[in-house]
């Protein structure tokens, strides 16, 4: 809640109803603006959407609820809490990792006998840090103590990174010219890669994989993601992995409900086809007619906006500028309704090959369909019996692939058979004769349905050259009243980051309108807030 409404009387239109768009709409409405969200699809959420059919319910986008403190902070800005909108359950195990190789596991012992299975070759990560410590100790001499040291470093990186580089919007180089930032950055791994950072602690490849699997969800690899992202270990092990009842779309519904309470108007089935600068504000051409607004905030990605919606004079970059960016992986997604049991699969499961470097090379260096892939499985019906009929499970399989790959029907079917065969061989779960519902999505859908460049599923990768002020700005340089929000801007990829991006862009709008004398002066009541 705010003591003042600096945007009182201003019309703001948010283009796109993904997490970033919904968050920015809430912040802007709370600042007094009359906010309208235009969404091209019939249901809000963007790529974070739903498949509901034959008694099954699948999240089509994010499925991990991480960094619960960020969600609490977001709802807390409006005097609410997540619990007012959805129920949360901490998962146990957080996730299970299957190793698709024949290397022997360490001998089992009572401290970790429930977390390491020698026959199926899997490891479970649980909320019990002592048990997690024992897992690391089982794989490497001194691994338990080293794990504790690594977590201490990760917690420091998280606390400093969030306070100085995430909650504070530093999307411009001048924002980095701060003594506090320089002082805080001294203890962070800002330049080296995650691979270099992790292998300075652990030699065992399996342990290195356990500490780096989240990089896939950040859109990077161990070799191109800055060591600063060791903070994800704190997110993973200390903060925990949760599940909102009904799935991640419950969070979308909660944010829509919050927006409605704040006065946000949502209009679905409205595609914006043109954005023009006028003497009286911004003119949007939509499939439902012309729409005038004082300010436009694009939750659509800036590559698409510049290439397709702006005149050449209003673009910040030439069209081919975006071709040289490093995009996060796309994915081949399978949504299966399964009859019967799914064996040792947990709510979240990951399958890793012995050497996953070739898979990352096939994404970032020589784009190709991976021969020996790492992949992720989500089985929310292990936790929530409302997402599948009785006696069935909802199973989602995600294989990260390079954006821009050819994903014709023959290729997708061939890869479907490959993954299902490997799942049966490496995990011992054969789904092939028990599939009663099936959908898929790949590069083509991400490109056509969401206008994502090259069909990426996530956005711009978190490489060293695409982090902080090197990501696209919230402000369009050549279009005074146009702003950007979401995973292509700061702080970056992931639902928590896009919620924070919503605050950042709202602060930018308020600052700019205040400076121009078009809104009342912004009170600074609490650091990090309006």
N, C-alpha and C positions, 0 to 999 in steps of 0.2 A: 504494500500500500504506500501511497505517496501523499505528502502533505500539500502538494500543489499539483496542478494539471497544466504543465507548460505548453501542451499541444492543444489546449482547448480551442475548438472551432476549426481545427485543421482536418482535412480529409486525407486519409492515407489508404492506399490500396496495396494489398499484398498479393503478388502474382505467384500462386502455387501454395497448396495446403499441406506440404510436408512438415516434418517436425520443426524445421527452422522457421517456416512461414507461420505456423501456429504459435510458436513461442514469441516471435516478433509482434504478431497481432495482439497478443495478450499484453505485452509490455507497452506497446504504443497506445492501446485503449486505456490502460491504467494511467498513462501520462495525459489523458484527456482527448486524444484524437478520435474522430469518427472513422472506424476501421472497417474495411470491406476486404474479404479474402475471395479471390477468384481462382477456382480450381477447374482445370480442364476435364478431369474425370468426374464420374458421377458420385464418387465417394471420396471424402477427404483422407489425407494421409500420404499422398504421393506414392512412392515405392513401398512405404510401410503400410501395406494394405492387407486384404483378407481374401481367402478363398473359402467359401462356405457352401458345401454341397454334400448330399447323401449322408448327413449326420457328421461330417468331418469339418473341422475349422483349422485352417493353416494361416500363420503369419507369412506374408509374401516377402517381407523385408527383414528388419532386425529381429533377432530372436533372443539376444542376450541382454539382460537387465543388469548393467554394471554401474558402478559409481552412484550408489543410492543417495549419497550426500548431495550430488548435483540436482537430483530430482526434488529432494527436500528443500534445497535452496530455491529452486525455481518456484515451487508452489508457495514457499514461505514468503516470497516477495509480495504475494497477494493475500497474505494472512490465512493461507490454507495449508493443508498437508496432503501428501499422496494418499494417505489412508482414508481421506474423505471421499476418494474417487475409486480406488481399487485396493484389493487385498494383495499383500506381498508375502511370498514364502521363500525363505532362504533354502537353496537347493543343497541336498546332501546325498550323493557327492555333488560338488560343484560341476564336475565333468569327469569323463573317463577317457583315457587315451589308450588306443590299441596300436601296437607296434607291428607293422606288416613285414616282419623278417623272422629269421630262424635263430637269432642270437638268444642264448639262454638268459633267463631272468636271474636276479640274485636269489640266493636261498631264502625261503620264507621263514619268518620268525614271528613271535607273538605280537611285537609292537606294530607291525604293519601287515599282518596276514590278511586282513580284510581289504587292503588297498592294492596289493600286488598279487596277480594271479599268474602262476607259472605256466599253466596249461594253455590259457587263452592269450597270454602275453599282453596283459593290460595293466594299467595303473589308474587308480582313482584318486583325484584330489578332493579333499573333504574340508569342511569348516574348521576341523581340529588341526591347529598349526603343529602340535606335537607329532601327530601322525604324518603330516606333510614333511616335517623335518626328518622323520625316520625313513621316509621314502628316499630322500636325497642321500641319507647316510647309507642306505642299502646299496645304492648304485656306485658310490665313490667314497673312498677313505676320507674321513673328515668332512663329508658332504653335508652333514647336519649343521655343523658350526658355520660352514661356508654359506649355507642357505640362510641362516640367521643374519650373517653379515650382508648378504645380498639384499635381503628384505629391509634391513636398516637403511641401506643406500637408496633403495626404491622408495621408501617412505619419505626420505629427505627430498628426493627428486619430485615426488608428488606434491608435498607441502609447498616447496619453493616454486615449482613449476605452475601449480594452480594459482598461488597467490600473486606471482609476479608476471607470469606469461600467459595465463589462460583467463582468469577472472578480470584481469586488467587487459583492455584491448590494446595490443601493440601491433597493429596491422600496418603501421608506417615506420620507416626507418628512424624518424625523429622520435618515435615513441620508445625506442631502445636506448636513447641517450639520457640515461637516468642513473644516478649513483647507486640507488637501491638495486636496480636491475644488474648492474655490473658486479656489485658486491654479492648478490645472491647467486649469480651465474658461475662464480668461482668454483663452487662445489659440484657442479653438474657436468655430466658427460655430454657436451654440446656438439662436438665435432666428430668423434669416432663413431663407427657403426655399432649397431646392437650386437652383431656377431663378435666384433672385437671386444666389446664390453663383457658379454656373457662368457666367452671362452677365457677371459682373464680370471674367472671364478671357477669354472667347471670344465673338465676335459671330456666327460662322458656325453656323447652326442644326444642320448635320450634326455638327459637333464637340460641340455641346451635347448632342445625342442620344447620341453615343458615351459621354459621361461620365455619363449619367443613365438608361440603359436598365435598370440593375439595380434601379431604384426599383420597377419592376413586380413584381419578385420579393420586395420588401419590403412590398408591398401599398400603395404610395403613388403620388403623382404628383409632378412637379417643383415644383408650386405648394403642396402641403400637407405635404411631407416636410422636416424641419429640415436646414439646411446641414451639420450635423454628419456627415451620411451621405456627405459628400465622401470619407470614409474608404474607401468602396467602390472608388474608383479605385486605391487602394493594394492592395486585395484583388485587383482585376482585373489590373492591369498588373505589379505587383511580386511578389505572392505566386503568381499564376498560376492557370490553370484546369486541373483534372485529371480523369481518368476512372478509376474503380475497375473492374478487369476483371469483366465480368458485369453491370455497371451499379450504380446506387445501392442496389439491394436487397442487393448483396453486403455493404454496410456494415450493413444491418439484420441479416443473418445473422451478421456478425462480432460485433455487440453482443449478440445472443442467445447466441452461443457463449461470449463473455466472461462473461455473466451465469450461464450454466450452470456455468462453472468456479468462480464465486464462490458457488454454491449457490442461485441464484434458481430458483424453480419457475414454469413458465409453463402456464397453462390457457386454451386457446382455446375458442371457441364458448360463452363464458360472458358473457351480457349482464347488467349490473347494472341492476336496476329500482327500487331504493330504498336510501337510505342513512339510517340512524338512529343517534342518539346514545344510548348506554346507560350504565349504571353500571359496566359491565365493559369498555368500549371502544366500538368501532364495529360495528354490525350491518349487513351488506350482504345484500340480497335479490337473488339472481341466478336466471337461468333454470335453473340446476342445483341450486338450494336455497339455504339460509341460510349465510352465511359470516361468521364473527367475526374481528375483527382489532383490534389496539391502535391502529393508525394507518392512515388511508386517504389515498393520494396520487392525485388525479384527473388523469390525462392527458386525460380528457374535458374539453371546454371549460366554463368556469364558468357561462356562460349556460345551457347545457343542464343542467348539474348542479343549479343553483338552481331552474330552472323545472320540471324533470321528476323529480328524484331526492330533493329535500329537502322537508321540511315547511316551511310558511310561517315558523314561528318560528326556523328554522335558516338561513334565507336572509339574505345580506348586503344584498340589494337587492330592490326590487319587480320583478316580471316585466317591466314596460315600460321599466325602466332600460336594459336591453340593446338595446331598439329604437332608442335615440338614439345608439348608438355608430357610429363610422365603421369599416366592415368593409373589409378588403382585397378586391380583385377576386375574383369567381368566374372561371370559364373555360369555354370550349367546347373540349374536347379530342378530337382525332381520332387514332386509332392505326391506321396503314396498313401493311400488308405490300405492298411494291412489287416488281414484277418488272422487272429491268433497272436501268439507271443513273439517277442523280438529278442529273447535271450538276454545276453549281458549288456545290451545297449542301455545307456543311461539317458536322462533327459537331454544332456549335451554329451556327445561323444565325438572324438577325433581319431582318425586313422592316419598314422604317419609311416611312410616308407623308411627304410634304414638310412637313406641319404635323400634329403628333400631338396638339395641344391639344384638338381636338374629340373625339378618342377618350377622353382623360382626363375631359373634361367629361361624356361619356356614361356614365362609371363613377361619378364622385363628385358631380356636380352635377345633371344631368337624366338619370337612368338610362334607357338605351335601347341597343338593339343598334347598335354603331358602324357608320357608313356607310363610313368610310375607315380601316380598322383597322391598327394595328401588331400584328405577331404573331411568334411564335417557332417554330422548327422544330428538332427533335432527330433526328439520324441517327446513332445509336451504332454502326450497322454500318459506318460509315466508319472506325471505330477497331477494332471488335471483331467478327470474323467469326463468332462463336458466337451472336450474337443474331438472325441471319437465315439462311435456307437459301442455299446457293450460288447466285449470280446474282440475288439479291434484296437489298432493303434494308428495314430497320425505320425507319419515319418517323412521328414524333409532331408534330402541329401543335397549338399552344396559342394561343388568342386570348383575351386578358383581357376580361372583360365585367363589368357591374355585378352584384353579388349581388342576388338576389330577382327577376331577370327571368323572364318566362314562357318556358320552353324546350320547348314542345310539339314533337311529332315533325315537324310541317310547318315550324316555324321552324328547327329544327336542320337539316333537309334543305336548306332554302333557303340557309342560311348555309354549309353544306358546299359547295354549288355555287359560291357567291360566292367563298369562300376558294380553292378549287381553281382557279377561273378567274383570280383575281388572281395566284396563284402562277405560272400559265402565262404570263400577260401580263408581269408585272413581273420575274420571275426567270428565265423561259425554261425552266421545268421543268413539263411537263404530266404529271400522275400519273393522270389520270382514266380512261384505258383500260388501266391496268396494275395496278390494285388487286386483289390476290388474298386479302387479309385486311383486315377492318375492324371497329373498335369505336369507341364514342364515350362521352363523359361530360360532364356539364354541371351546372347548378345543382341539378337534381333529385337527382342521385346524391350530390352533396356534402351535401345536406340529409338525405337518407334513409339513406345508408350510414354517414355519419360524424357526423350530428347537428350539422353546422356551421350557425350562425345565418345565416339568409337564403341559405344555400347558398354562402357564401364558400369559396374554395378554400384560403385561407391563414390567416386569423385576423383579429385586430384590426390595422388599418392603423397604420403608424408616423407618425402625425400628431403635431404638437407637443403636442396635448392628450392623446395616448395614448402618450407616451414616458416612460421612467423610472418614477418613483413614481406616475405617472398611469395606468399599466397595472394590471390586477388583481394583487392581492398573492398571494404564495405561500401565505399563511396565510388560511384562512377566519375571518372575524372572529367569527361567531356559532356556530362549531362547532369546539371546541377541538382535536380530533384529525383534522381534515380539512385537506388541503393541495392546492395546484394546481401543475401543471408543464406546460410546453409553450409553444407560440407565442402564447398569449393572455396570458402572464405575462412578466416580465423574463427575459432581455434582449429577447426578441421573436421575430420570424419568421425562419425559415431553419434548416437543419439544425445548423450550428455553434451558433447561439443556443440551440436546444433542448437540445443537449448540455450547455451551460453552465447552462441552467435546471435540469437534473437535479442538478447539483452544488449549486446554490443551495437547492433545496427540501430536499435531504438535510441540508445545513448547518442549515436552519431546524428540521427535525425533531430533529436532535441537540441543538441549542441549547435547544429547548423542553423536551425530555425530560430534559435535564441539569438545567435550572433547576427543574423540578418534582420532582427527586430520584428520577426513575424510571429513570435510567441513570447510569453512571459519568461522572465529570467528563471533558469533552472536552479532550485535549491540543492546544495550539496549537504545532505544530512548524514549519510553513512558512506564510508569509503566503499567503492564498488557498486553503489546504487545511484539512482538519479538524484 
